[in-house]
C-alpha cells in the first residue's frame, strides 16, 4: 500500500482540481476537500462587508457542492471544509491539523508561460508543508501503469524512493529510475573525468534502488542522462508516457530555492503528467 491514510484536496473548481480530486480517490479512503475563499480587506462600510462575505461564502459552498457531485459520481465518500484566508496558509494549516499524509492540488495554466510558472499557491504549499504534495494537470490520468522516479542519490530523496516503490507495487506499475548529471559544454570540455565519476556514482545509486524494486517484484529500468535536470526529466516522462513523476524535496529549508526556480518547480510547470513531491521530513 502507499500508506496514504488521509488526503487533503485543495479544490477551486478548475478542471485541474477536479482531476486532482478524482486521482485522490485511488490513493486513500479518507478524503477531505478544502475550498478557500479570500479575506476582504478593502475600505467599505459594514453592510458592504457583510454582503461580500455572503457572496464569497456562497461561492465556496458552490465549489464544495461541485466536489460532492464528483464524489457521488465516483461513489466515493468525502468530507468537505470551507475556509477563509490566504489559500496556501489555510491549505497547510488544515493538512497539519487533520494529520493528512498528502495534499493534492490541480495545476492551473495551459499556455507555455502559465505552465512555466508553477503558481503562487502551489509553490508556497510545497515550500511550507512537510506533507507530500501531488500536483495534477488538467489532463492527468487515473490509470497508473508507468512511473518515473527522479533521484540524485542524496538523503533528501530517500522518502521519495520508498514512496515510489510502494506506489509502483500497489498499482503494479513499471518504474523508470532516472538520475540526471548536470553537464554543460564547459564541463564536458574541461572536466570529463569528474563527469564520468558523477555518472558512475549515479549509476550505482540507481542500481541499488533497482535491486530493492526487483526484490519487491517491481519491473524497473535505469536511465542516466546528462544535461539540465528538469529538461531531461520532463522529456523522458513524455517519451515513456509516465502517468506519475516522483521527486524528492528538501522541505521548508528549501523554500527560497523552490521559489527561485528549483528542479521541482520547473518539472511541475512543464511536465505532461502529475508530479508527486515527497519531503524528506514528511
Beta strands, then each sheet from edge to edge (+ up, - down):
strand 1: 6-10
strand 2: 30-37
strand 3: 79-84
strand 4: 102-106
strand 5: 132-136
strand 6: 146-150
strand 7: 174-181
strand 8: 220-226
strand 9: 244-249
strand 10: 274-279
sheet 1: 3+ 2+ 1+ 4+ 5+ 10- 9- 6- 7- 8-
end
